[in-house]
Amino acid sequence: MLGADVSSPGVLNIDDLRSRAKNRLPAMVFNYIDSGADREQTLSQNCNAYNEILFRPRCAVSVPSCDLGISVLDQQFQLPFLLGPVGSSRMFYPQGEVVAAREAGKAGTGYTLSTLSGCLLEDVKAATNGPAWYQLYLLGGKEVALKTIARAKEAGFSAIVVTIDTPVSGLRERDMRSGTQQLLSMNPLEMLPYIPQILVKPCWMTQWLSDGGLMSFPNVQLDDGPMGYTAIGPALEQSVVTWDDLQWIREAWGGKIIVKGIHIGDDAKKAAELGADAIVISNHGARQLDSVAPTIRVLPEILAAVDGKIDVLLDGGIRRGSDVVKALCLGAKGVLIGRAYAYGLAAAGGKGVARAIEILQTDIVRTMKLLGCGSVADLSKSYIQVPESWERFE
């Protein structure tokens, strides 16, 4: 069996997909998807902050259908959410990035490919009939990045997403407790205590081995071949993205550039001044610096800082369609989802990704009909109530 049955009546929400992913994967792989940094304060707050926003519905309003389409960077999407970059997706399911991109295209939305992909960027772009963005790290240095940018341009990616919040890898304690480092060491004595978690998942192990086992990163081509999996940490520290890098990236790319990893208004304004076409408010799914504000919480500050000059998207903590609606009401142009579809991919491959998209889409339509609003373009602050403390922070 390639994955769990996600079409059963019991799969009602993203948490159900998470449970099925947890049942299918070894602990080290599941924790890679599920964990956050340090004590995981921001991980929980990313989600919980949406609970602080209350709806103000218009009743006695007939909404026979809902228009969910948005335009970002002059590109049309049939849904108000895109699939964000999730590294190592091939570890969750065979050819994971290709599988996820294909389902995004079928649903009429976009897919963002991580630099830390186990699939060739050309194969991923060919798999989707929708827009695809390429998320860029400078792993291997400027010359390696320039070659990757040229490949992404040739393949037909429509935007580059420059991630700026990863000067080092965050401390993901659950990863460490799962024995990730020991299992990757290939030292039998170090690996031995952690091998049982893999042996009890024979279906996953069989698929993983048939897909090539421990992957490398074919979109980071070094002099001696693709970057190996264990080289990520040191490579990130040697390739910190700075504001000065945006100029040569823009010159090499020649197209739309999105800056991802914005936390504060000053950085949002800086990105706009340096020619970014859009930004993504992101704390990296709470996997980098713990105790930063949840992304939805800082959306008002950042919208005020850019003053409508560029498109503003956000990610982090989105588990229900009502979360998407709340972000749009507050002024986001659209959102990116990560874990929400990664759970589906890990649970059941393409069927799981399709189910995750379907769950969110159905949630959004139901929420909008209950709000009395027939188009995401008409959503506004008038449909929500936010705590007074948020306004003071803005």
C-alpha distance (Angstrom), angle and dihedral (degrees) to the residues before:
residue distance angle dihedral
M1 . . .
L2 3.79 . .
G3 3.77 95.6 .
A4 3.78 148.1 -23.4
D5 3.80 122.5 -62.7
V6 3.80 102.5 -99.5
S7 3.79 96.0 171.7
S8 3.80 93.0 70.6
P9 3.83 118.9 112.8
G10 3.79 89.1 -110.9
V11 3.80 93.4 69.7
L12 3.79 100.3 83.3
N13 3.78 103.6 142.0
I14 3.79 145.4 10.9
D15 3.80 91.7 -87.5
D16 3.81 88.4 61.9
L17 3.81 89.5 54.4
R18 3.80 88.4 48.9
S19 3.82 90.4 55.1
R20 3.80 91.6 51.0
A21 3.79 91.5 47.9
K22 3.80 90.3 51.1
N23 3.80 90.6 51.7
R24 3.80 92.6 51.0
L25 3.80 102.9 42.5
P26 3.81 133.8 67.9
A27 3.81 111.2 -106.9
M28 3.82 93.0 -107.5
V29 3.82 92.6 55.8
F30 3.80 95.5 42.6
N31 3.80 91.4 49.0
Y32 3.80 89.8 51.3
I33 3.81 87.7 61.8
D34 3.78 98.2 35.3
S35 3.79 107.9 38.0
G36 3.77 133.0 89.6
A37 3.77 134.7 -160.8
D38 3.81 126.3 -70.2
R39 3.83 112.1 -31.8
E40 3.82 90.7 -6.0
Q41 3.80 94.7 -122.2
T42 3.80 93.5 143.8
L43 3.80 91.2 43.2
S44 3.79 90.8 64.3
Q45 3.80 95.3 36.3
N46 3.81 92.3 53.8
C47 3.80 86.7 65.6
N48 3.78 100.2 32.3
A49 3.80 94.3 53.6
Y50 3.79 89.4 70.7
N51 3.81 88.5 61.1
E52 3.81 89.1 63.6
I53 3.80 91.3 63.1
L54 3.81 114.0 83.3
F55 3.80 127.3 -160.9
R56 3.83 125.8 -121.9
P57 3.83 104.0 -159.2
R58 3.80 128.6 -162.1
C59 3.78 105.7 -132.5
A60 3.82 130.7 -158.9
V61 3.82 88.0 38.5
S62 3.80 121.9 131.4
V63 3.82 113.5 -139.2
P64 3.81 107.0 176.8
S65 3.82 93.3 173.9
C66 3.78 140.1 5.4
D67 3.80 129.3 -134.9
L68 3.80 106.9 -143.9
G69 3.80 97.5 174.3
I70 3.80 122.7 125.9
S71 3.79 136.2 -178.8
V72 3.80 119.7 -136.9
L73 3.80 121.7 175.1
D74 3.81 88.1 -8.8
Q75 3.82 89.7 -59.1
Q76 3.79 120.7 123.3
F77 3.80 121.7 -131.7
Q78 3.78 124.7 -175.9
L79 3.80 91.2 -147.1
P80 3.82 130.1 47.6
F81 3.80 91.4 -127.2
L82 3.80 132.8 65.1
L83 3.78 129.5 -162.9
G84 3.79 107.7 -101.3
P85 3.81 127.7 -147.2
V86 3.80 114.6 -74.1
G87 3.79 114.8 178.6
S88 3.80 124.2 -136.8
S89 3.82 93.5 16.9
R90 3.80 88.9 152.2
M91 3.79 86.2 68.3
F92 3.82 90.6 61.8
Y93 3.80 96.6 49.8
P94 3.83 134.9 -5.3
Q95 3.81 111.2 -77.7
G96 3.80 87.2 -2.9
E97 3.80 98.7 173.7
V98 3.81 92.8 49.3
V99 3.81 90.6 47.8
A100 3.81 94.1 49.8
A101 3.81 94.1 45.2
R102 3.79 90.8 51.6
E103 3.80 92.3 53.9
A104 3.80 92.3 47.0
G105 3.79 89.9 55.5
K106 3.80 92.2 48.3
A107 3.80 89.6 53.3
G108 3.80 92.9 49.9
T109 3.76 97.2 -112.1
G110 3.79 138.1 107.0
Y111 3.79 134.3 -93.4
T112 3.80 127.3 -148.3
L113 3.80 116.4 -152.4
S114 3.79 119.1 -147.4
T115 3.78 120.2 -134.6
L116 3.81 84.0 -129.3
S117 3.78 91.7 68.7
G118 3.78 126.5 137.7
C119 3.82 91.5 -150.3
L120 3.78 129.3 73.0
L121 3.78 111.6 -99.4
E122 3.80 89.6 -130.8
D123 3.81 91.0 57.9
V124 3.80 92.1 48.0
K125 3.80 93.7 50.9
A126 3.80 91.2 46.8
A127 3.81 90.2 53.3
T128 3.80 96.2 62.0
N129 3.78 131.6 63.0
G130 3.79 90.0 -163.2
P131 3.80 133.2 75.8
A132 3.80 116.2 -66.5
W133 3.79 128.0 -162.1
Y134 3.80 125.9 -162.2
Q135 3.81 118.1 -136.9
L136 3.79 111.0 -146.5
Y137 3.77 132.5 -147.7
L138 3.79 118.4 173.2
L139 3.80 92.9 -127.6
G140 3.78 110.2 160.9
G141 3.79 93.1 18.4
K142 3.78 137.8 -86.6
E143 3.81 98.0 -50.2
V144 3.79 92.7 52.0
A145 3.81 90.2 47.4
L146 3.81 91.7 50.1
K147 3.78 90.7 55.5
T148 3.80 90.8 49.6
I149 3.80 91.8 48.4
A150 3.81 89.6 52.9
R151 3.81 90.6 50.8
A152 3.82 92.2 48.8
K153 3.79 90.4 49.9
E154 3.80 92.3 49.4
A155 3.81 91.7 47.0
G156 3.81 92.6 55.0
F157 3.78 105.1 -107.3
S158 3.80 107.6 161.7
A159 3.82 101.2 -150.6
I160 3.78 141.4 19.0
V161 3.80 116.7 -133.5
V162 3.80 110.1 -154.7
T163 3.81 111.3 -158.2
I164 3.80 111.8 -151.1
D165 3.82 104.5 174.3
T166 3.81 101.5 76.1
P167 3.81 110.8 82.1
V168 3.81 86.3 140.0
S169 3.78 133.7 3.3
G170 3.79 114.9 -91.0
L171 3.80 120.2 -115.5
R172 3.80 104.7 -99.3
E173 3.75 101.5 -174.2
R174 3.79 95.3 -173.4
D175 3.80 89.1 58.3
M176 3.77 89.8 53.8
R177 3.80 93.4 48.4
S178 3.81 89.9 50.2
G179 3.80 89.8 59.8
T180 3.79 96.9 -115.3
Q181 3.79 93.7 149.8
Q182 3.80 92.8 45.9
L183 3.81 93.8 48.2
L184 3.79 91.2 49.5
S185 3.80 91.9 48.8
M186 3.85 90.8 73.6
N187 3.81 86.9 -145.2
P188 3.84 104.7 137.6
L189 3.80 94.2 -147.9
E190 3.80 93.0 50.9
M191 3.81 92.8 42.8
L192 3.80 97.7 47.7
P193 3.85 99.8 84.9
Y194 3.81 91.7 51.1
I195 3.81 102.1 42.4
P196 3.85 95.7 87.6
Q197 3.82 91.2 70.7
I198 3.81 87.7 62.9
L199 3.79 97.0 41.6
V200 3.81 91.4 56.6
K201 3.83 89.0 57.5
P202 3.83 100.6 59.0
C203 3.81 94.7 156.0
W204 3.80 92.2 55.9
M205 3.81 91.9 42.8
T206 3.81 92.6 51.3
Q207 3.79 91.9 50.4
W208 3.80 92.5 44.4
L209 3.79 92.8 51.9
S210 3.81 92.4 45.2
D211 3.81 88.4 53.1
G212 3.80 91.4 55.4
G213 3.80 103.1 -84.4
L214 3.80 118.6 -119.9
M215 3.77 104.5 25.0
S216 3.78 131.4 -142.0
F217 3.81 125.5 -150.9
P218 3.82 108.3 -99.6
N219 3.81 93.1 -175.0
V220 3.80 91.2 61.8
Q221 3.78 101.0 65.9
L222 3.80 112.4 -174.2
D223 3.82 125.9 -175.8
D224 3.79 90.6 -90.9
G225 3.81 96.7 42.1
P226 3.82 136.9 -82.5
M227 3.79 118.0 -10.5
G228 3.79 112.7 -95.1
Y229 3.78 123.1 -121.0
T230 3.80 95.8 -113.6
A231 3.81 93.0 53.8
I232 3.81 96.3 70.8
G233 3.80 100.4 94.9
P234 3.81 98.9 51.6
A235 3.81 91.3 39.4
L236 3.82 92.6 55.8
E237 3.79 91.8 52.8
Q238 3.80 90.5 51.5
S239 3.81 94.5 49.2
V240 3.80 107.4 49.0
V241 3.81 112.4 168.0
T242 3.81 114.4 -128.5
W243 3.78 131.6 -176.1
D244 3.81 89.0 -103.7
D245 3.80 89.5 63.9
L246 3.81 92.5 64.6
Q247 3.80 91.8 74.4
W248 3.81 97.6 58.1
I249 3.80 91.6 38.9
R250 3.78 90.2 54.0
E251 3.81 92.0 46.9
A252 3.80 91.9 50.0
W253 3.78 95.0 43.9
G254 3.79 100.8 39.9
G255 3.80 92.7 -166.3
K256 3.77 142.3 74.8
I257 3.82 117.0 -31.4
I258 3.80 126.0 -161.9
V259 3.80 121.8 -167.3
K260 3.81 112.7 -146.6
G261 3.79 125.7 -166.8
I262 3.81 100.9 50.1
H263 3.83 113.8 157.0
I264 3.81 105.7 163.5
G265 3.77 139.4 39.5
D266 3.81 95.2 -113.8
D267 3.81 91.9 58.2
A268 3.79 91.1 46.2
K269 3.79 90.4 53.4
K270 3.82 90.5 47.0
A271 3.80 91.5 52.4
A272 3.80 91.1 50.8
E273 3.80 92.1 48.2
L274 3.81 90.7 51.8
G275 3.77 92.5 54.4
A276 3.79 105.3 -95.3
D277 3.79 110.8 160.3
A278 3.80 93.5 -152.9
I279 3.77 141.0 -4.3
V280 3.79 134.6 -144.1
I281 3.78 115.8 -143.9
S282 3.78 100.5 -140.2
N283 3.78 142.1 152.9
H284 3.80 89.8 -168.0
G285 3.77 92.7 -99.0
A286 3.82 88.2 -58.7
R287 3.82 89.3 -65.8
Q288 3.79 98.3 119.6
L289 3.82 120.9 38.9
D290 3.79 114.3 14.8
S291 3.82 121.6 -147.2
V292 3.78 94.6 38.2
A293 3.79 117.8 131.9
P294 3.80 119.6 -86.1
T295 3.79 110.0 -99.2
I296 3.80 97.3 -118.1
R297 3.80 87.8 53.6
V298 3.82 94.0 60.5
L299 3.81 96.0 41.3
P300 3.85 94.0 96.8
E301 3.81 92.2 51.8
I302 3.78 93.1 49.8
L303 3.80 94.9 45.4
A304 3.80 88.7 53.3
A305 3.81 90.8 49.6
V306 3.83 96.4 53.4
D307 3.83 93.2 38.1
G308 3.80 95.2 -154.1
K309 3.80 95.2 -53.9
I310 3.82 95.3 120.8
D311 3.80 137.9 16.6
V312 3.80 115.5 -88.8
L313 3.80 122.0 -153.5
L314 3.77 130.2 168.5
D315 3.78 141.4 -160.8
G316 3.78 135.5 -170.3
G317 3.78 133.4 90.9
I318 3.81 98.2 17.3
R319 3.79 108.8 146.2
R320 3.81 102.6 142.4
G321 3.76 137.1 42.7
S322 3.79 89.2 -118.6
D323 3.83 87.5 62.8
V324 3.80 88.9 57.2
V325 3.80 90.7 49.8
K326 3.80 92.0 50.3
A327 3.81 91.5 51.7
L328 3.80 90.9 50.4
C329 3.81 91.2 47.9
L330 3.80 89.4 54.1
G331 3.80 90.5 53.4
A332 3.81 109.2 -91.4
K333 3.80 113.1 145.9
G334 3.81 89.4 -142.0
V335 3.79 141.0 -38.1
L336 3.79 138.9 -116.4
I337 3.79 121.5 -135.7
G338 3.79 123.9 -154.0
R339 3.78 118.3 158.5
A340 3.80 91.3 31.2
Y341 3.79 92.2 68.7
A342 3.82 95.9 28.5
Y343 3.80 89.2 64.0
G344 3.79 89.0 52.6
L345 3.80 92.6 47.4
A346 3.80 91.2 50.1
A347 3.80 92.5 46.8
A348 3.79 100.1 47.9
G349 3.79 114.5 -11.5
G350 3.79 115.5 -127.4
K351 3.80 93.2 -3.1
G352 3.79 89.2 54.4
V353 3.81 93.5 50.2
A354 3.80 90.4 47.7
R355 3.80 89.8 49.8
A356 3.81 92.2 50.3
I357 3.81 90.3 51.6
E358 3.80 90.9 46.3
I359 3.81 92.5 50.4
L360 3.80 92.6 52.2
Q361 3.80 93.8 43.1
T362 3.80 92.2 50.3
D363 3.81 90.6 47.2
I364 3.80 91.3 51.7
V365 3.81 94.2 49.7
R366 3.80 92.7 47.2
T367 3.81 91.9 47.2
M368 3.79 92.8 49.5
K369 3.79 93.4 48.6
L370 3.79 89.8 50.9
L371 3.81 89.0 48.7
G372 3.78 91.1 51.0
C373 3.82 94.1 -120.3
G374 3.80 123.3 128.7
S375 3.82 101.5 -170.2
V376 3.78 135.4 39.3
A377 3.80 86.6 -137.4
D378 3.81 88.2 67.6
L379 3.80 96.3 51.5
S380 3.80 113.3 114.5
K381 3.78 143.5 154.6
S382 3.78 88.4 -82.1
Y383 3.83 88.0 77.0
I384 3.81 94.9 57.5
Q385 3.76 143.4 48.3
V386 3.80 119.2 -144.3
P387 3.81 127.7 -168.9
E388 3.77 116.3 -90.9
S389 3.79 89.7 -121.0
W390 3.81 89.4 66.6
E391 3.78 91.2 57.5
R392 3.79 91.1 50.1
F393 3.79 90.3 51.1
E394 3.79 90.0 52.1
